[in-house]
Amino acid sequence: AHYFKSRPATQSDVYRQTRSAANVEEIENVDDEVVINPHMPKYITNAPWYLNKDKPTLKHQRNKKTNKVPLDHWYNRGAKKAKKISKFRKGACKNCGAMTHDAKFCMDRPRKVNAKMANKTFGEDEDVQDLDLTFEAKIDRWNGYTGDMYNKEIIPEYNRVENERKRLKAEQLQEKLKEKVDKPKTEMDEMMSDSDLDERSEGEVKDVKVDDQDADLAKNPRITSLNKNLRMRNDTVKYLRNIWDDKVHYDGKSRAMRVEAETVEGQEPIMSEKDRLKTGEYLNLLDQDNFVKQAKEKGDVELNTVSMPSQAELAFRNFTKNKKVLMTEKQKVLFEKYGGQEHEMTDDVKQQIIEEQEKAIEDYKAQMATKKVEKKRIKEQEDDIYPNGHTYPWGSFKHPTFGEGYKC
């Protein structure tokens, strides 16, 4: 039969057994509250050398209970002690008499007679807190900051800057309005001059309304490109206006319509975007906007085509009606005084003249498009022709005083 035979004990085995027995004996003799497992390794039970522990223990392995201040606590800045000071103390600040700082670091103004010499009106001691912060509280850069500090410090500062900017802008607008600028009068200006709004002098300027948006934003290329790319809500895309026409090509990248030169009979030509927007009542609306703008500048009338369109349109209609009546009355007075009523043009004659002018312009454009531009030849003088019996041509003789002539 086969019997198990253990290997002979080596020197290391003997040393390990003796050390383990010695460790168990030391642990059993330790007077500790907690029973230590005798089979616990020695590198855990032995305390570091700087603790001066001769016997094995586990006290150095336990977490020390410390009264650390958590993250949501911070120094109470500006706090003063309630204790009243009646006399100067040794080691206190010579300027104010507080015990918590020196005269070199005193934040009060330098007194003419300091607290040490006057021995009265002492400053209060600051409440210096000694906070034992945790590691997280020490490295947190926003510790001690609250949202109330933002509302009390940051927002009022920005509001003061914004109010000052608006005030300066209003002053600049007032100065610009006071300056007299000679601008050429337009037809709308002449119409406004005949109205009742001209009773007010041009020098009078009332309060200026300052917009929150700067005028420089309109010149920003990023904003102008944004406005160019945006489309109005009531606008129809170009490629959906005439889906049956094969000769129209829409370029989506440049947003432009490519039309062939030949136009189909019976169909209206495709207008550009600017020309299409200027059709209908565009001109009347433009005159109405100018009327509202000049009414605000010259009179006390509060009109707005956006917020009060009906009121603005009614005022513009009354203005045009009164203007027409006033013009007819002036015309009658001039006819009675100077005559010439037979030369007055009716509306039909004016419309006929306008149509003739438009037709002439279209004919001229069509003629210039079909006509080939020919280069003008340099004038050449004919040879062997001598007028008035001369034997030399004109310009063959040059005199410094009398100029050119005939050499003969």
TABEL-V34007 format. One record per pair of residues at least 12 apart in sequence whose C-alpha atoms are under 6 Angstrom apart, sorted by the first residue. I is the first residue (numbers start at 0). J is the second residue. Records with the same first field share a line. If there is no record, write none. Layout:
I: J + J
//
This chain:
23: 37
44: 56 + 57
67: 131 + 132 + 133
68: 131 + 132
70: 136
73: 143
78: 126
79: 124 + 125 + 126
80: 124 + 126
87: 118
93: 114 + 115
94: 113 + 114
95: 114 + 121 + 122
96: 114 + 121 + 122
97: 122 + 123 + 124
98: 124
99: 124
196: 298
393: 405
//
